[in-house]
Amino acid sequence: MKREHSHQETSSVKFGGSSMTANKEEAGGFDELLVVLGYKVRSSDMADVAHKLEQLEMVLDDGISHLSEDTVHYNPSDLSGWVDSLLFDLNPTSDQLTPDQDSEYELSAIPGSAAYPHGKRTRTGPEDSSTTTTTTTRSMVVLDSQETGVRLVHALLACAEAVQQNNLKLADVLVKHVGLLASSQAGAMRKVATYFAEGLARRIYRIYPRDDVGLSSFSDTLQIHFYECCPYLKFAHFTANQAILESFATAEKVHVIDLGLNQGLQWPALIQALALRPGGPPDFRLTGIGSSLTGQSIQEVGWKLGQLANAVGVNFEFKSIVLNSLSDLKPEMLEIRTGSESIAVNSVFELHRLLAHPGSIDNILFTIKTIKPDIITVVEQEADHNGAVFLDRFTESLHYYSSLFDSLEGPPSQDRVMSELYLGRQILNLVACEGEDRVERHETLVQWRNRFNMGGFKPVNIGSYAYKQASMLLALYAGADGYKVEENEGCLLLGWQTRPLIATSAWRFNRVG
């Protein structure tokens, strides 16, 4: 079941030169999309036409869209001469706008500085083989070694840059170009690009993704499929549970407060582990928190967990709390039994959503500090998707979700399709929305560390046992060699290939001072 990845298939791309891949040379350098339509037009010719169209649009005050009303060109090869004649008639000095014929990846068809890496480009003389050296601070995402894949990535970045500059006319052209390029790709690359293109289109045309109102049960269903399809949620639950079990080692009464109960997938394993504890299980109290849309389903989850606990001999008590926002949680709602129970607070992919509302994180941390739990377990995406600059967020998220989708590749299944939709909805929110509507505001482990340290918490080392067990868990998955567990200052991270994707950390209230 191990997947073979496309980066092993074709030859390399040559920077600053005319040769791109062996595949292109074999095809004669013709544009793949136009070949399908029956036209043999070289990609370099179409790039030249696109640049000349840009020049024409700059010359014409009212743009070029009206030219299509009276003129039909049956062969794209005719476009070059027609545009040349228009340029000469309207602006005889247009020759000075001729593009650099040695441009990187032949991407003159993609306007905007995002078509090239930001940085200093220096060209050597002919005696140095006409090579181009580029230094850049923005990481480039190359999903495929074929020319179309490179063009697709740069077109996405160029479109995002046009959106950031509020150049919606250019963004409209580019997002359509992205759609055409994406349709020629396969596998994870096509899926990721399609979701990002949809997010850009929704932002351009102001057709924003629907809120979760009335769709909470659907979101829960998608999460269940994601849980079954890949190890990310299982890793999150296992590592958090291990930290909780170690904290509860000698307690006779334990109380877990779950800041996002959802379908309660995390707790059957903990109940079974408590049942097997030497000396007998403790009394287990679970407080599950959910939104006002899921009040009834929370009760059903509690009832099912109660049945399981009864079957394995664990004394179980359940309480549900329904809130419009997690920041509305108050200490008195939790009915803490001071001195008689060991308390754990658990959050899996919940806290980042509070960053959309100023002050909400401070409110929830104050509530947690007030109840003085023995341990707080936090699982979050290991990504920086909450910066102030849209293009930087877009680039980082494109890299992040490319790795996630690549890790999902495998034989078709319902779980896989629904998992891709689960991640796709995150992409749409991240790209299309702003303000309080943009709730997918992932931050890195370093940022969460700083926030918890400033909030009066100190870290708890999750331990080597959890690391070893998590590594064994991953061995059960196809393509397990691609998943990587990493220990970082007492926290555990799970990633795909070389990129960390989620991080588990544990904390306790610092009672000193």
Buried (B, 14 or more C-beta within 10 A) or exposed (E): EEBEBBEEEBBEBEEBBEEBBEBBEEBEBBBBBBEEEEBBBBBBBBBBBBBBBBBBBEBBEEEBEEBEEEEEEEEBBEBBEBBBEBBEEEBEEBEEBEBEEEBBBBBBBBBBEBBBBBEEBEEEEEEEEEEBEBEEEBEBBBBBBBBBBBBBBBBBBBBBBBBBBEBBEBBBBBBBBBBEBBEBBEBBBBBBBBBBBBBBBBBBEEEBBEEBEEBBEEBBBBBBBBBBBBBBBBBBBBBBBBBBBBBBEEBEBBBBBBBBBBBBBBBBBBBBBBBEBEEEBBBBBBBBBBBEBBEEBBBEBBEBBBEBBEEBEBEBBBBBBBBEBBBBBEBEBBEBEEEEBBBBBBBBBBBBBBBBBEEBBBBBBBBBBBBEBBBBBBBBBBBBBBEEEBBBBBBBBBBBBBBBBBBBBBEEEEBBBBBBBBBBBBBBBBBBBEEEEBBBBBBBBEBBBEBBEEBBBEBBEBBEEBBEBBBEBBEEBEBBEBBBBEBBEEBBBBBBEEBBBBBBBBBBBBEEE
